Amino acid sequence: MPRTRTILLGGAAALCTAGALAFALVNDPAHDIRPGADARNPSCGRITEESPRELGGRSREEVDLPGVAVWGDGDVVLRCGLPAPPPTTDPCFEAGGVDWVIDLKKSTRDRKVIVTYGRSPATEVTFAADMTTTDAAILGLSSTVAPLVEQTDQCIGPGGR
């Protein structure tokens, strides 16, 4: 009986550990987020370091991914180090000295995805659709991106370039 009890206790401990790991992964704000290919670019490091601690009324989460910043349990996700988008017909707009393109292929009913235009490496930001403070958040991020990644091209207005 003692051997059976030891096996049961060992099995229970393994299940608890697996459960805790699964809980941590599901509740990790960086779960399922992949860094951009050039996320270790020094500009991306500075963008994530200098990004606001609060954005759109959401607190910044601690994540251990290069070139990634997350606010509000994933309501806002910034990924730096992506390739600059090519000329596009997707809508574009300027905010705080940064041109942004709405990525219609990645955007869904639940998420809006924008990416810097004319800057390399590019920065992508995903917003939860229910955010009501998106404009202020974009301006906050633009003030971080503008001085750190040189603009070499610009979009020409609604309808993209």
Backbone torsions as a table, in degrees:
resi	resn	phi	psi	omega
1	MET	NA	-38.1	179.0
2	PRO	-60.1	-37.1	-179.8
3	ARG	-66.4	-41.9	178.1
4	THR	-62.6	-40.7	179.5
5	ARG	-64.4	-40.3	178.3
6	THR	-63.4	-43.2	179.0
7	ILE	-63.9	-43.0	179.2
8	LEU	-63.3	-43.2	179.5
9	LEU	-65.3	-39.9	177.6
10	GLY	-64.5	-41.9	177.7
11	GLY	-64.3	-41.5	178.6
12	ALA	-64.1	-41.0	178.8
13	ALA	-64.0	-41.0	178.6
14	ALA	-63.9	-41.5	178.2
15	LEU	-64.2	-41.0	178.5
16	CYS	-63.3	-42.8	178.7
17	THR	-63.6	-45.4	178.9
18	ALA	-62.9	-40.4	178.1
19	GLY	-64.4	-42.9	179.0
20	ALA	-64.4	-40.5	178.2
21	LEU	-64.1	-44.5	178.7
22	ALA	-62.7	-42.1	178.2
23	PHE	-61.3	-44.2	-179.7
24	ALA	-63.9	-40.9	180.0
25	LEU	-66.1	-43.7	-178.9
26	VAL	-67.0	-35.5	-178.4
27	ASN	-92.4	1.4	177.2
28	ASP	-73.5	122.4	-178.2
29	PRO	-62.8	-17.6	-179.9
30	ALA	-97.6	6.0	-179.7
31	HIS	-57.5	129.0	178.9
32	ASP	69.7	15.6	176.5
33	ILE	-101.6	129.9	177.9
34	ARG	-110.0	131.8	176.6
35	PRO	-64.3	155.1	174.6
36	GLY	-66.5	160.2	-177.8
37	ALA	-59.9	-31.0	-178.8
38	ASP	-109.8	31.6	-175.6
39	ALA	-63.3	-21.9	-179.9
40	ARG	-87.8	5.2	175.4
41	ASN	-58.4	135.8	-178.7
42	PRO	-54.4	-34.3	177.7
43	SER	-62.9	-38.8	178.8
44	CYS	-66.2	-39.8	176.9
45	GLY	-60.1	-42.4	179.9
46	ARG	-69.5	-38.5	179.0
47	ILE	-61.7	-46.5	-178.6
48	THR	-70.3	-35.7	178.0
49	GLU	-66.6	-38.8	-174.1
50	GLU	-94.8	-0.1	177.8
51	SER	-63.8	149.8	-177.6
52	PRO	-58.7	147.2	176.5
53	ARG	-73.6	-25.3	175.2
54	GLU	-130.2	138.3	-176.7
55	LEU	-143.0	121.9	178.9
56	GLY	58.8	32.7	-179.8
57	GLY	78.9	9.3	-179.7
58	ARG	-116.5	140.6	179.8
59	SER	-80.3	148.7	177.6
60	ARG	-75.4	136.5	179.1
61	GLU	-94.7	153.0	174.4
62	GLU	-82.7	121.6	175.2
63	VAL	-130.7	152.1	-177.1
64	ASP	-114.6	51.5	178.0
65	LEU	-125.2	134.2	179.9
66	PRO	-65.9	139.1	175.7
67	GLY	69.6	17.3	-177.1
68	VAL	-124.9	136.6	171.9
69	ALA	-134.4	142.4	-176.3
70	VAL	-133.6	137.8	176.7
71	TRP	-125.1	144.0	171.9
72	GLY	57.6	53.7	177.8
73	ASP	54.1	33.6	176.6
74	GLY	95.5	7.5	176.2
75	ASP	-64.2	-32.2	175.6
76	VAL	-131.7	129.0	178.7
77	VAL	-129.6	123.2	175.9
78	LEU	-105.9	130.6	174.2
79	ARG	-128.5	117.9	177.1
80	CYS	-102.6	153.1	177.0
81	GLY	103.9	17.3	177.9
82	LEU	-90.5	158.5	175.5
83	PRO	-64.8	145.1	176.4
84	ALA	-63.6	136.5	-179.5
85	PRO	-68.7	146.0	176.8
86	PRO	-75.7	172.1	174.2
87	PRO	-50.7	140.5	-173.1
88	THR	-145.5	160.9	173.0
89	THR	-98.1	1.2	175.6
90	ASP	-63.2	149.5	-179.5
91	PRO	-60.3	142.7	176.7
92	CYS	-132.1	159.6	179.4
93	PHE	-155.2	160.0	177.8
94	GLU	-108.2	137.3	177.0
95	ALA	-144.3	119.7	176.9
96	GLY	60.0	32.6	179.3
97	GLY	84.8	6.8	179.2
98	VAL	-120.8	132.0	174.2
99	ASP	-85.6	132.3	179.5
100	TRP	-123.6	143.1	175.0
101	VAL	-114.2	134.9	173.6
102	ILE	-81.5	117.1	-178.7
103	ASP	-81.7	97.1	-175.8
104	LEU	-67.6	-28.1	179.9
105	LYS	-71.4	-33.6	-179.1
106	LYS	-91.7	-23.1	-178.7
107	SER	-72.7	146.0	178.3
108	THR	-132.2	-176.7	176.1
109	ARG	-63.2	-29.5	-176.9
110	ASP	-95.9	-16.6	-174.7
111	ARG	-140.0	140.7	174.3
112	LYS	-114.0	127.9	-177.7
113	VAL	-116.1	126.2	175.9
114	ILE	-123.8	155.1	-179.7
115	VAL	-142.2	143.1	178.4
116	THR	-64.0	145.5	178.8
117	TYR	-116.0	136.2	177.0
118	GLY	79.6	18.7	178.0
119	ARG	-133.8	137.0	-180.0
120	SER	-133.1	121.9	6.3
121	PRO	-74.9	154.3	179.6
122	ALA	-83.4	155.8	176.6
123	THR	-118.6	127.6	178.5
124	GLU	-107.5	138.1	177.2
125	VAL	-129.3	129.7	177.8
126	THR	-111.1	129.5	-179.9
127	PHE	-115.8	140.0	170.0
128	ALA	-64.9	139.1	-175.6
129	ALA	-61.7	-25.8	-176.7
130	ASP	-85.2	5.2	178.2
131	MET	-71.4	130.4	179.2
132	THR	-100.6	-3.4	-177.1
133	THR	-115.2	30.6	-176.7
134	THR	-60.8	-43.2	-177.4
135	ASP	-59.9	-46.0	178.9
136	ALA	-64.4	-38.1	179.5
137	ALA	-64.9	-42.2	179.2
138	ILE	-62.5	-42.5	178.4
139	LEU	-63.3	-39.9	177.5
140	GLY	-62.3	-41.5	179.3
141	LEU	-72.7	-36.2	178.7
142	SER	-60.9	-39.8	-179.6
143	SER	-67.2	-21.3	175.5
144	THR	-82.9	-45.1	-175.3
145	VAL	-71.4	-43.3	-171.3
146	ALA	-49.8	-49.4	-176.7
147	PRO	-81.0	-8.6	-172.4
148	LEU	-102.3	-23.7	179.4
149	VAL	-130.5	117.5	-176.2
150	GLU	-63.3	138.8	176.0
151	GLN	-88.4	125.8	-178.6
152	THR	-115.1	-8.3	179.3
153	ASP	-154.7	164.2	178.5
154	GLN	-141.5	155.0	176.1
155	CYS	-79.5	161.1	-173.2
156	ILE	-102.4	3.0	177.3
157	GLY	128.3	-168.8	-178.8
158	PRO	-52.3	133.7	-177.5
159	GLY	98.3	-5.9	174.6
160	GLY	78.1	-158.4	-175.5
161	ARG	-127.2	NA	NA
